[in-house]
């Protein structure tokens, strides 16, 4: 009798402190300082950055990222992956500041099946402020829900409840924005009403966007639409944006072989006193198991 083939796992994790493209007050691509990517064999990698400054527009005092992947030793567990990105002393044009921003994703791929459990424990904002005023956040770290049964995707309407919670977030954004006197271009199209089940596009893939923030509020200048904040004369801020993607479906289209989680803790689309896009504290995980 032939020996049984041991199951293997290919890891994938990325983390970056800062990325984007600034157009004004000068045209410059942000070169992703303190970024790191885990090799397929797993292991541990880390990067650090100190006193980063992009002119007078964007700066931080300290940043570090690390990614890790290893086989779990506890019975009934498979392969663990961790991606972490941290920015300290974050400052964008003296308007958006934070003492500390952390993006962290941990996944556990099972010894059988393909869909992992996921946690965002550790992700947070510390002393996030706009124009010196504190930003209060209603956080929901359980937005994705528990791992679905029968290796179903998180986007399955009968599984984790992600679809319903994301739809509620999208509705909140639309409802709070509908009477805004300065409509944000593309916002309503981005947060449209979700279908009963996401439609898979080319390459047998489906995805959904939501946030770890249900609602932002505070005495700062501007208006809040769920996790989206528009500040006049500055731009639009998107907080804790989470994208969940499934692809390479098995079992007649029910079970995805790949599940990708991408968390960007702060995305800023600047306009007026500065122009461009930047993302801070971003983490990604994926990974695939097979024989």
Secondary structure, DSSP 8 states (H G I E B T S, - for coil): -------EEE--EEEEEEEEEEEESS-EEE--TT-EE--TT-EEEEEEEEEEEETTTEEEEEEEEEEEEEE--STT--EEEEEEEEEEEEEETTTEEEEEEEEEEEEEE-SSSS--EEE-TT-EEES-EETTEE-EEEE-TTSS-S--GGG--TT-TTTTSHHHHHHHHHHHHHHHHTT-SS--TTHHHHT----SS---BTTTEEEEEEESEEEEE-SSSSEEETTEEEETTTEEEEEEEEEEEEEEEETTTTEEEEEEEEEEEEEEEE-SSSEEEEEEEEEEE--EEE-
